[in-house]
Amino acid sequence: MAKINAYKAYWVALASAVFLSTTAIFIRFLTTNYAMPVLVLAFWRDFFVVLTLLPIMAIKVPRLVRIQHKDLHFLLIFGFLLAIFNSFWTISVALNGAAVATVLCYCSAAFTAILGKWLLKEDLGWVKIIAIVCSLLGCVLVAGAYDRTAWQTNLTGILSGVLSGLAYAAYSLMGRSASQRGLNPWTTLLYTFGFAAVILLVLNMIPGFNLIGKAVIPHDLFWLGTDLKGWIVLFLLAAIPTVMGFGLYNVSLQYLPASVVNLIATSEPVFTTILAYLIFHEKFEMAQWLGSILVMTGVILLRLERKERRKDLASSK
């Protein structure tokens, strides 16, 4: 791969955020136009990610397909968390819309800080506390949870949005652990999506198990039938946001500090909001705009705080 300068690397990182921002758009399109059951959709997304990645990795870098036996149990748990996240996330997009669901998912930054304190004994200074308050207050405003009627009309939507953020926080902590184990990000991506696909397939196929958005009968797994356009969109959901998004993200990490790439990634909700408005005419009310600003402020504060903490650790050595 040809070398790129730092200036171009910024554009690569921004392109990654644009690709990732289309995830909710594709999901919204499939749930709106095809009324596709959300857990069926989540299964096919994960399956097509594996179908796209596996042959490329097996041909180009076969060593990345192999894993050590000691990592298998870890990746299985990682895949289980991904399956939970994908389920809540897809339900949230279907019920809340692409823009609201994406912003609510970014509340994961606050949950990650809280879980980091609880599980990893990480410090929780004033900057983190302010960031957590901003993020959680922003989530309340974006979800409309301050309005009593919202709990009556969209309880499932509010809960799925918040739980998607919580599940993504747990997924992010597992990602840190995977990095500490020395696992390649592409290997992790392949196996977590593979295990998640198997878990979602099992959930969809369990008879008599009532779960929102699952296949009622086995035939529902092929909900799109012979609709070629629907299958193409479903495949692109895996190939564009996930493979292209993560691919460009990993490329940008080779030339820019992780803190810079992560800050650029926070532009994802902005792109999703613009696309959701242009395609689905989704609009934010004033309270939701304020909530979005608070959420993103919290995310940026947490990432800046993490950057400063790494500098302090480096200088103390």
VENKA-V363433 format. One line per field, one symbol per residue. psi: psi as a letter, one per 40 degrees, with the letter a starting at -180 (. if undefined). A space follows every 50 residues. Layout:
psi->???
This chain:
psi->hiiiidddddddddddddddeedddddddddddefhhddddddddddddd ddddddddddgddedhiiddeddddddddddddddddddddddddeiddd dddddeeddddddddddddefiigadddddddddddddddddefeehddd dddfddddddddddddddddddddddddddeehhdddddddddddddddd ddddehiehhhheihdiddedfdebegddddddddddddcdcdddddddd dddeeiiddddddddeeddddddddddddefhiiiddddddddddddddd ddddddddddddddde.
